Structure formats: structure tokens, C-alpha cells
């Protein structure tokens, strides 16, 4: 699954366009390397998102195409 779609489905970022813009601005790293929106997310990846002064670091636990509001937090673990 693409990184921008994963961020949206997991609800780490509310909208896919915002996720795409954050990736284009090089504010997202995966496993310590700057990642593009087209990066293929895999289980075990560590995603770090920097939006302003806030830094969110999460480990990917599950990759699914669709997730309900209750299932979305099960897709990642905040580090």
C-alpha cells in the first residue's frame, strides 16, 4: 500500500491530499530515510511524521485497504 494511502486509512493523517503534501515536503521518514508518497509500506516499518513542532513516530503492525474508525488504531503502535 502506498504511504499516503496508509497514513489516511490508519487515520494518522485525516486526508490523503494532506498526507501527499506532507510527504512531498519531506516531513515523513520511514526507517530513518525520507520517504515519498509512493513508498510501499510493509509491516514492521517505523514511520515518523513531523508536522510543525509535533513529531509522531509509529510502527506499522497491519496493512489493510480499508479500516473502520475502531480498527484504524490497530494498524500501528505509537513509539
PyMOL commands that set and color helices and strands:
alter all, ss='L'
color gray80, all
select helices_A, chain A and resi 3-9+16-24+72-75
alter helices_A, ss='H'
color red, helices_A
select strands_A, chain A and resi 28-30+33-34+46-51+54-60+76-78
alter strands_A, ss='S'
color yellow, strands_A
deselect
rebuild
show_as cartoon
